[in-house]
Amino acid sequence: MAMTTPRPAVEAPAAKCTPACEMDHMLDPADAAFARLAVEHPECCSTAADYPGWTCGGAS
């Protein structure tokens, strides 16, 4: 029986600091098409004018 030396576990570079939810996006085959949507159809994107008075976190 041949003996082999086990290799150390190596993480994928993208997985080192990438949250699981972002990994899901990276693996989703429809994600690229969704990402192109804003580029191909900017008229469908929201702007600040669509939400007057809105502030991040709900602060006034």
N, C-alpha and C positions, 0 to 999 in steps of 0.2 A: 504494500500500500504506500503510495507516494504521499509525502508530507508537504504541505504548503504553508507558507507564512501568511497569516491573515493580514489583509490590508486595513489601514486605519479608515474609519468612516470619514467621508468627505462630503460636506454639505454642498448643494448646488449654490453657485454664487448669488443668484437672485433670491434664494430662500434665507440667506443669513439674517437680513433685517427686514424682510418683507412680511407684513401681516397676512394672515391666512385669507382674509377677504380680498386682498390685492392679488394673491396667487390665484384665486378663483377667476378673477378677471383675466389674468394672463393666460389661463387655460381655456377660457370660454371662446369657442369658435365664432360666435356672433359679436364678440367684443370689438373686433377691428371694424366691422361694418357700423356699429353704433358710434365708435369714435370718429368715423368719417362723416357722420350725419351733420355735425355742426359746420364742417368745412364745406360740404356739398349743398347744404340748405341753411345758410345763416339767417334767413328770414324766419325760420322756425325757432330760433334761440331766444330766450328771455334776455331782457336788458334791465338795467336799473329803473328805467322809465315804467316798466311793467309792475313794479312794486314800490310805489311812492311811500316814503316814510318808514320803510323797513330798515332795521339795523341788525347787524350780526349779533346773535345771542338774545335778541329781544330787548336790548337796552334802548331807552329813549333819550 
